[in-house]
Amino acid sequence: MSEIATKRIPVTPETWKKLSELKGPGVTFDALIEQMITHEQQMRLFEDIKKIEKRGNYISLDRFRDELEGD
């Protein structure tokens, strides 16, 4: 685990309650927030991929490799 810095993040009582319900026994708020960040990053990547697929503006990996290698 990296160095721990104490920071305060103001939240409403309603948000605190929801976070606490998500946390579960034995899970730290730090671990919960890390999980939430990872999930959000994955969702953003998924959405970006969907947008690219919808535009149809992409090439196959094989073609990309060929172009990269100059074939």
VEXDREN-2710 file (C-alpha; in Angstrom, 1 decimal):
% VEXDREN-2710
k/r/px/py/pz
1/MET/0.0/0.0/0.0
2/SER/1.3/3.5/-0.8
3/GLU/1.7/6.3/1.6
4/ILE/-1.6/7.3/3.2
5/ALA/-2.6/11.0/3.3
6/THR/-5.5/12.1/5.3
7/LYS/-7.9/14.1/3.2
8/ARG/-11.4/15.2/3.8
9/ILE/-14.1/14.9/1.1
10/PRO/-17.3/16.7/2.1
11/VAL/-20.4/14.7/1.4
12/THR/-24.0/15.0/2.4
13/PRO/-25.4/12.7/5.0
14/GLU/-27.4/10.9/2.3
15/THR/-24.2/10.3/0.2
16/TRP/-22.4/9.1/3.3
17/LYS/-25.2/6.6/4.0
18/LYS/-25.1/5.3/0.5
19/LEU/-21.3/5.0/0.6
20/SER/-21.5/3.1/3.9
21/GLU/-24.1/0.7/2.4
22/LEU/-21.8/0.0/-0.5
23/LYS/-18.7/-0.4/1.6
24/GLY/-19.5/-3.7/3.3
25/PRO/-17.8/-5.2/6.3
26/GLY/-14.0/-5.2/6.4
27/VAL/-13.7/-2.9/3.4
28/THR/-12.1/0.5/3.9
29/PHE/-13.5/3.7/2.3
30/ASP/-10.1/3.9/0.4
31/ALA/-10.7/0.5/-1.1
32/LEU/-14.3/1.3/-2.0
33/ILE/-13.3/4.5/-3.7
34/GLU/-10.5/2.7/-5.6
35/GLN/-13.1/0.1/-6.8
36/MET/-15.4/2.9/-7.9
37/ILE/-12.6/4.7/-9.8
38/THR/-11.7/1.4/-11.6
39/HIS/-15.3/0.8/-12.4
40/GLU/-15.7/4.3/-13.8
41/GLN/-12.5/4.0/-15.9
42/GLN/-13.7/0.7/-17.4
43/MET/-17.2/2.2/-18.1
44/ARG/-15.6/5.2/-19.9
45/LEU/-13.4/2.9/-22.0
46/PHE/-16.4/0.8/-22.9
47/GLU/-18.4/3.9/-23.9
48/ASP/-15.4/5.2/-26.0
49/ILE/-15.2/1.8/-27.8
50/LYS/-18.9/1.9/-28.5
51/LYS/-18.6/5.4/-30.0
52/ILE/-15.7/4.3/-32.2
53/GLU/-17.6/1.2/-33.3
54/LYS/-20.7/3.3/-34.1
55/ARG/-18.7/5.7/-36.2
56/GLY/-17.1/2.8/-38.0
57/ASN/-13.9/4.7/-38.2
58/TYR/-11.4/2.0/-37.4
59/ILE/-9.3/-0.7/-39.1
60/SER/-8.5/-4.3/-38.2
61/LEU/-5.5/-5.0/-36.0
62/ASP/-3.9/-7.1/-38.8
63/ARG/-4.1/-4.1/-41.1
64/PHE/-2.7/-1.8/-38.5
65/ARG/0.2/-4.1/-37.9
66/ASP/0.9/-4.3/-41.6
67/GLU/0.8/-0.6/-41.9
68/LEU/3.0/-0.2/-38.9
69/GLU/5.6/-2.6/-40.2
70/GLY/5.4/-0.9/-43.7
71/ASP/4.2/-4.0/-45.6
END
